[in-house]
């Protein structure tokens, strides 16, 4: 049976403060307590990753890393039949042995009507949470701590696969997500515009902050440590790939998007002053294709460091069905994209992390047994550029490849995930094997491992 935790007094909050709350009021203070947000700098302690200029520091040494996206880590960590703790422990051991010590993990999902939304969800209804999945985060963090790993936890999603912002929009406007489901309609522009309505819905922001508070102020049931006092948590991210809207019609929404970043990041800093705050942004590609708007939206003291993502086949720089065909030309564009973002971070005076990147398997196969020749070449080239820029003292601090698939496998003929299937690195709206790095991908894992060790060896 699913255990559920309900936020105390949620109906009273929604019926009282929330309905009277304007967007500005919700943004400038904690709408559930009327406590003004003070964007104080994170407290400096030796156990926590901190920012000094354009670099991360841990203790008295630079902190650089080659990490992974492991979005489903909390799901594996859940107790009972819902999770798979044996698999999680084995895979953390494999990652740790390879030198991969930084994991980017989903920390909030919302029950939704999306065709390919993940199930179950952490938030089962407004203000109600699946305690088993929250305990999954507990178990994951406790096991990561044993291996000196760091976690980056994101608290929402612009995209449909975990419910995300569009589900908040349904809850507070009544517009069902099915009207905007891109897996049903094929209308990505309409979906993005709907998802971006989230930023201006005052009641949605109240619930979102309650969800943030629920996770960040939690005490770990495994080790008794408050999350805010756990140096395993390097950073809280506002969301996965938050965008102001679609590229063609998102400009009018940019001011509220920019304010949302500033105010939400400030709110998180009041809850977790020892830990860092980042946005989860894709960079210029996710900010109306504009480097300057990306800069402007992150030009706030409440955001400690920058993130960007790199998807050459999704962006038509390479071919999904044959990544080797345009590997050379696509890699040139990818390296230019990396350099632009590192230079921008240097100009802002903050570190930057390439927190998602990936490429398809050879001939676009999803089969874990298929070769990864083009992917391996791409990974190595990307890592070489990141290493060279880090060695030169530039602002690049680390990477998280997308994504760790581990032991996850599908037996479905269409390669698509169904509820109850093992999780892979590919979320439910994508073919299971599209970008996953499986536990059997020895050559790719060795490339990541070599890079991780080289980054740590830098002074």
C-alpha positions, 0 to 999 in steps of 0.5 A: 500500500502506498504511504502518503504524507500530507502537508500540515494545514495545506487546505488552510494555506491554499484557502487563506494566504494563497488565494490572497497572494499576488505573484509579487508577494509569493515571490518576495516572501514565503507565502506559507509563513510570511517570512521575508526572503533574505538572499544571504550567501551560503555559510562557508563550512569545510564539509560542504561544496562552496563557490570561490570566484569561478571555481568550486572548493571542498575543504581547502582544495578545488572540487571538480568532477565528472558525474552522471544523471541518475534521475531515478535514484530515489525510486530505486532507493524506496523500500519494499517492492517499489524500489530496488535497493540491491540494484542501487547499492551495486550501481553506486559501487560501480559508479564510485569505482569508476570515479563518478562521484556527483549525481544529478537526481529528481527529487520531486515528481507530480502525479499527472495525466500525461501519457508518458508520465512517470508512475508512481509520483512523489507528489500524489496530489496537491500537498500529499507525498508518497512517503516511500519515495521520500524515504527513497531519497533518504536511502540514496543520500545515505548510501552516497555519503558512504562513498563520498559522493555529492548530489544535485537535487532538482525540485520540478521539471519543465517537461512532461515526463515527471508531471512538472510545471504543466501539472501545477497548471492543471491543478490551479486552472482546471486545464487538463494536461491531456490538452497539451500532452506533446506525446498525444498532440505532437504540439511542442510549442503549445506544451511549452507555452502551457508549462510556462504559465506556471511561473505566473500562477500565484497559487501554484507558486505557493504549492511549489514552495511547500513542495520545496520546503517538504524536501529541503527541511526533511530529516533523513529516516536512515541516519537522522541527519537533516538534509540541510545539514548534510554535505552530501547535498551539493546543490538544489536546482529549481527545476529540470530545464526551466524555460520561459516558454517556446522559442517563438512565443516565450519572449513576453514571459521572460520578465516573470521567468527571470523574477521567478529564478531570482525569488525562488533561488532566494527562498531556497537559500533561506532554507538551506544556507550551507548548500548551493543553488542552481537553476537546472537551465540548458543555457542559451538553447533553453533561454530563447536561443539567446546567450544574453538572456541566459546571462540576464536571467542568472545575473542574481546573487541568489544563483551560485553557479550556472548550468548548461546542457548539450544535445547535438542530435536533438538539436539537429546538429547530428543525426539520431539515426546515424550519429556517425554521419555528421559527427565531425560537423556536429562536434564542431558546433558542440565545442563552440557551444561549450566555449561560449558558455564557459566564456559567459560564466567567466564574464559573470564570475561564476562556475559553470557545469555541463550538467547534461549531454549525450548522443545516440548509439550507433545507427540509432539503436536502443539495444544495450548490446549495440556498439557506441563508436560515435558516442565514445568519440563524442564523449572523449572530445567533449571531455578533452575540451572541458579538461583543457578549459579547466586546466587553463583555470577557466570557469568550467567545474564539472560535467554530468553525462545523460544518463546512467542506465545501469542494470535497467533493461526493457523487454518491450518491443517498442522500447518504451517504458511502462509502469512497473518496468525497470528504470533506465537513464531514459525517462518514460517519454523516450525509448529506453536505450536512447541515451542511456549508458548501461552497466555493460557499456565498458568502453564509454564508462572507461572514458568517463572514468579516465576523465573523472580521474584527470579532473580530480588530479588538477590543482 
